[in-house]
Amino acid sequence: MAASSTPKTLVVVDHPLVLHKLSLMRDKNTPSAVFRQLLREISLLLAYEVTRDLPMTTQKIETPLTEMDAPILKGKKLVIVSILRAGNGLLEGMLDLLPSARIGHIGLYRDPVTLKPVEYYFKVPSDIGERPVIVVDPMLATGNSTAYAIQKLKDAGARDVRLVCLLAAPEGVKRVTADHPDVPIYTAAVDSHLNDHGYIVPGLGDAGDRMFGTK
């Protein structure tokens, strides 16, 4: 995306380790086991960035030498919501860094003709409105499913929502930004465009199929 058209809510995490691992994932010869491990490693790095501005407070503790007011996270633990099925690849890596996070799942698949989302599962914590929410899905392509999932979360009460994806297409960024201008998008790269089948180009193929070896 051109710099002039880049929305302020878009954060491209172009850390050298992220870019290197992403290049390995793009390679069509990378086997599923390696693909899953790389996704887990990248998701940990993305989690570091998306949680950079979590609210903090202090708590009095004793070190081996003295008392101090130590910085700790403020409020309830955050929620990570995975858009099934490929979102679970990002979820696992984030839990390595955020083991106390609550977990939600939204089951969606994309109709191959209309490219619109079809929902088959939805389960999130009942107090989601009191927690920061991170939505995870490796591919932000058309943005239809992601925008739908974010709206479902808002309808359930979510107020602080941020999106993490591995790859994004300009079309997907535009759709999510238009529907949810309050939701920041964190991604490792914004690729060129979508092809006629709604796949990101150059992309890395279908993330779910490559994770699970189903194609």
N, C-alpha and C positions, 0 to 999 in steps of 0.2 A: 504493500500500500504506500502511496506517496506520502511524504512527511506532512504535507498540507492537509491531507484527508484523514490522517491518523487520529482516531478519537482519544481524548484525554484519559479515558477509562481503560485503554489498552496498554498492557505492560508486557514487553517482549523480553524474556529472560535469556539474554544472549551470553551467558557465562560460557567460557571455553569448554568446560567439562560437559555442560548441557549440549552444546553444539556438536562436540565430538561424539557423544553417545547417540545423539539424534541421527548423525550421519551413518553410524553403524546400523541403526534400526531401519533406515531407509533402504539399505542394501537388500535386494530381493533374495540374496543367498544366505542371509542371516537366519539360522534355525530358530524355531519357536522358543526353545528353552533359553537361548541367549537373548532373544527379543524380549521375553518376559522379564529377565533379570535387568536388562538395560532400562526398560520402562520403570521398573521399581526404583532403580538408582536415580533416574531423572526426576521421578515424582517426589523423591525426598528433597532434591534441590529446589524444585518448584514450591514445595511446602514451606521451605525456608523463606522464600520471597513473599508468598501470599500471607504469611503470618507476621510479617515485619512490623505491622502497625497495630497488633492486638493490644488492648488496654492493659495497663500495668498498675499495680499498687505496691505497697511494702508490707512486710511482716517481720516482726522482731524475732530474731533467732540468736542462738549462741554458736559461735565458731569455737574451735579449740582454744582461741586466745581471748575473745571478748564477745560482747553483745553487739548486734548491728541491726539496722533496719534494712532488710534484704528485699530486692525487687522480685515480685512474683506476678503471675498472670491474675488479672482481676475478673471477677464474675464467673459465670458457669462455663464449663468446658464447651468447646465448639463442636459443631456437627459436620461430619463429612458425608455428603450425599453422592452416592455412585449412580450414574446412569448406566443401567445394565445393557449389555454384559461387559463391554470393554472397559467401562469405568472402574471395574474392580482392579485392573492392573495399576492404575494410579492410586487407588485406595490403599493397597497393600504397602506401597512405599511411604505414603503419608503417615500410616499408622506406626511405621518404624520411628518416626519423629514425634508423633502425637498419639501415643498409646492410650491415653485416657479419653480420646475423642468419642463422642456418640456417633452412631452410624445410621444412615438412612439409605433407602434404595428406591429408585424409580425404574420400572421396567418399561422400556420403549423399544419399538423397532420401526424402521422406516419403510413405508409402503413403496415397493420398487417402481410403481407407476406414477403415483402422485408425489412421491418423496416427502409426504407428510407423516408425522409421528402417530403411531398407534400404541396406546397405553395398555399394559397388561398387569402391572403391579405398582403399588405405591405404599410405602411404609416409612414413616419418619417419627422422631420423638415428639411426644405430645406438647412439650414446652419449647418447640423449635423457635418460637418468637422471642425467647429470652436468651438465645445463643447465636453467636456468629455461625454462618453456614458457608461451607465451601462445597461447591458443586464440581464433580470431577467427571470428565469424559475426554478420552484421548483426541478425538477428531471433531473440530468445529467446522463442519462443511457448509451445508445450506443454512444451518442455524435454526431450522424448524423445530427439531427435537429439543434442542437446548433451551430455546425461548419458551417452548411449551413446559419443560420441566421447571424452569425458574418461576413461571407463572403459577404452577401447581404448588410450589413451595411458598410463594407469597400468599396464595389463597389459604394455605395451612397456617399462616401467621408469621412466616419468616420476614424479618425486617433488614437484617444485615447479611446480604448474599454476595459472594464473590465466586467467580468461575475460573477453574484451572483446566487447561487443555494442553495437549502435547503439540498439536499442529492446528492452525486455523487457516481458513480461506477468507479473502476479503469479503465475499458474499455473506459468510457466516458472522463475521465481526459486525458488518453493517446491520444484519437482521437483529442480532442480540442487542446491539447498541440502540437501535431504533425502538425496540420493544421494552428494553430495560436499561435506560441511560444511567441508572443508579448502580448498576452492577459492574464492577471492574473485571476485566478479562486478563488473565495471566497465561501466557503461552510461550513455548520455546521458539516458535517461528511462525510467520505469516507467509504462506506460499502464494504462488502466482494466481491460480484460478480454479474453478471447478470444471470438470469435463461434462459431457452430455449425460452421464450416468450419476452425476452428483458426487464424484470422487475428487478429492483434493489433488492437484497437480503442482509440483512433481510428487508430493506426498510420500506415502509408504504402503499404499494398498489399504485393505480393510484391516483395521487394528485388531478387531475381535478374531477374525480368521487367523491372523498371523500370531496372535497370542496363544490360541488354543489348537492351532494346526488343523482347522476344520475346512481348509480349502487349499 
